Amino acid sequence: MKFLIFIILFVAIFSLSNAQQQQLPCYKCRTDYKPVCAQSIHGGPPKTYTNKCIMDSENCGKYEPQNTLLYEGECN
């Protein structure tokens, strides 16, 4: 019985620790021009991206999003 409880706890802890370390996915983006304006989570001026997919591709392999979408369209 103790062994079964140990296994259940081990699986639960392993699942939680593994879920917290998931890297964000990488995307293959089209080059359609549908501009979006976004800002880095680290500050700095807003930046216009060709489309939302291109903006999201900057997160490739990272653990948290690097940009916040401000609005659709070019940055002013």
C-alpha positions in Angstrom: 0.0 0.0 0.0 2.8 2.4 0.9 4.4 1.6 -2.5 1.2 2.5 -4.3 1.0 5.8 -2.5 4.6 6.5 -3.3 4.1 5.8 -7.0 1.0 8.1 -7.1 2.8 10.9 -5.4 5.8 10.5 -7.6 3.7 10.7 -10.8 1.7 13.7 -9.5 4.9 15.7 -8.6 6.6 14.7 -11.9 3.5 15.8 -13.8 3.4 19.2 -12.1 7.1 19.9 -12.5 7.0 18.9 -16.1 3.9 21.1 -16.8 5.6 24.2 -15.5 8.6 23.8 -17.8 6.8 23.6 -21.2 8.4 25.7 -23.9 6.1 27.7 -26.1 5.7 26.2 -29.6 7.4 27.2 -32.8 5.3 28.2 -35.8 5.8 28.2 -39.5 4.1 31.5 -40.6 2.7 32.7 -43.8 3.8 36.1 -45.0 0.3 37.6 -45.4 0.4 41.2 -44.5 -2.1 41.7 -41.7 0.0 44.0 -39.4 -0.3 43.9 -35.6 1.2 46.3 -33.1 2.8 44.7 -30.0 5.1 45.7 -27.2 7.8 43.7 -25.5 7.0 42.6 -21.9 10.4 44.1 -21.1 9.4 47.6 -22.2 10.6 49.6 -25.1 8.7 51.1 -28.0 5.8 49.2 -29.7 6.8 47.2 -32.8 4.8 46.4 -36.0 4.8 42.7 -37.0 3.8 41.5 -40.4 1.1 39.3 -38.8 0.2 37.8 -35.4 1.9 34.5 -36.3 5.2 36.3 -36.9 4.8 38.1 -33.5 4.0 34.7 -31.8 7.1 33.1 -33.4 9.3 35.3 -31.3 8.2 33.1 -28.4 9.6 30.0 -30.0 11.4 27.9 -27.4 10.7 30.3 -24.5 8.7 29.7 -21.4 6.5 32.8 -21.4 5.2 35.2 -24.1 7.7 38.0 -25.0 5.2 40.3 -26.6 1.8 41.7 -25.7 -0.6 42.4 -28.6 -1.7 46.0 -28.4 -4.0 46.2 -31.4 -4.4 45.1 -35.0 -2.8 47.4 -37.5 0.5 49.2 -37.7 2.0 50.9 -34.7 1.8 54.7 -34.8 
